[in-house]
């Protein structure tokens, strides 16, 4: 499905307010519901794990550095919302964070969303960012419709801010809090896997999204619009979001993801 949950007019646009949130924010745009579509929730794919041992599998992309000990010890994961919220406020601006970031279970919601982006569905109730304003517009009828270009403007405020984001500063927040991201990933049901590896794979998947410059055809077999082209409809949720954003907006997101990937895979040489 390619529809996005119909957004309330009071909701604000999405913004990448942290290194991982640049990816996770994409999950907040997953559904386009029609005017009559009920708001549904997608399940979290993995189940929680009781034990959280250190990863035993081979790590392909170790994080470049450990947490900044000069700023003191990290809080427990379940008590980390204020600490990471404050850190994001310092890096991206407190106004942006308070306006766009859902303040509960920040790290867990980022991890769930990142993990779900390569799948067909994203857990809407777990997204860490509030949705974009406005409503989805299609030209045509249930048998043949096209995506209206005016939909791309819904993301303009977020894209304008994203262009100015200093990815080094925001990535520093991710790297400092990485042990908590790792624990949340293990709690999700991956006790022997490494979250940074998953994040890099998700970024690579998103960077592989094709650029569609012509009209995007839609059909509406039931309640929701879907891509008429099955080669697009069968793509991962994250790629379909970038396609729906329009080529110009997607190009900005891809550029930021490229910056992020370079930072989180830059491992210093061993001495």
Buried (B, 14 or more C-beta within 10 A) or exposed (E): BBBBBBBEEEBBBBBBBBBBBBBBBBBBBBBBBBEEBEEBEBEBBBEEBEEBEEBEEEEEBEBBEEBBEEEEEBBEBEEBBEBBBEBBBEBBBEEBBEEBBBEEBBBBBBBBBBBBBBBBBBBBEBBBBBBBBBBBEBEBEEEEBBBBEEBBEBBBBBBEBBEEBEBEBBBBBBBBBBBBBBBBBBBBBBBEBBBBBBBBBBBEBBBEBEEBEEEBBBBBEEEBBBBBBEEBBEBBBBBBBBBBBBBEBBEBBBBBBEBBBEBBBEEEEEE
